Amino acid sequence: MLKGGVPGNKVSLIIVPIIAAAGLTIPKSSTRAITSPSGTADSMEVLAPVTFPSEELKEIVSKNNACIIWGGALETAPADNILIEIERPLHMDPIGLMIPSILTKKLSLGVKKLVLDIPVGQGTKFPTPDKGRLFAYLFKEIAANVGIEAECALTLAHQPIGHAVGPALEAREALILLKDYSAGPNSLIEKSTDLAGILLEMGGKAQKGEGQLLAKDILRSGKAFRKMMQIIEAQGGDPNISPDDIEVGPFVKECFATKNGYIVEVNNSFVNQIAKAAGCPSSKSSGVEIIKKQGAKIKEGEIIFRIYSHSESKLRKAVKIYNSTGGPIRLGGMIIERI
């Protein structure tokens, strides 16, 4: 998966157990966050350890068809690890280094097929579909040259995926969905099952165009939840963990609408800035919740955003950014312009 600047992109925590529950093998290696408030490895680490020697990792995958681990611990791509450590404090993730970074880790795990999520929209690495498309064609060409069959999906990224941003908050939201399909949120269901559906089709488990239906059936039935609990246990976590067990905060600031209207924009860049100011990703319990999203009707005084932090001083810093930017949520009427 390629987060690409999209906050809350926790889809791997849903996709991996869906695919493994279908009987396919999916060893998921992930980076820690570079420019986003949480990487997949950061969120998974809330639920279970993500660092393993290669022999132990092979045993985990052989028993469960899956793992969700931090790829840097394997030392399979040491040059890439060095570059990431340089990029992280500079808040850089150069597009030119993405393809080798992704493919070296997948090759080391023996991956033969993969789906790459390419988020497209304002505030992401690919602000237009044309830019995302060019990257997709290049990625597929290079992947084919090293023996990996790849499909790329350009995905909507005009606002965060789901409502939660930050390691613990994202882990909690993913666990809620795995446990109860009806809990949503819809954006997380649709994106996760869309991408999982492509993998199910590539793996021969579904006919073309029918993969998402199968992915939704697996998620709705509870099979994905049970598989995720097996993965968590295999990686040394608590197989009985519930969403309520995941600690967030403890310092919290609620933000309210200053007028009536409709939400016309949720600014990804501001969401990322506020979440990182609150302590993400180094503080697992810090982050933000986007209570209301684009299209929602809002009344003055209604809560629209919540900031969590492990530190009172960092919470004040995050609130200061929220106030100085006007917050990531922009309200307006249904008329865009009167001419």
Buried (B, 14 or more C-beta within 10 A) or exposed (E): BBBBBBBBBBBBBBBBBBBBBBEBBBBBBBBBBBBBBBBBBBBBBBBBBBBBEEEBBBEBBEEBBBBBBBBBBBEBBEEBBEBBEEBBEEEEBEEEBBBBBBBBBBBBBEBEBBBBBBBBBBBBBBBEEEBBBEBBEBBBEBBEEEEBEBBBBBBEBBBBBBBBBBBBBBBBBBBBBBBEBEEBBEBBBBBBBBBBBBBBBBBEBBEEEEBBBBBBBBBBEBBBBBBBBBBBBBBEBEBEBEBEEBEBBEBEBEBEBEEEBBBBBBBBBBBBBBBBBBBBBEBBBBBBBBBBBBEBEBEEEEEBBBBBBBBEEBBBBBBEBBEEEEBBBBBEEEEEEEE
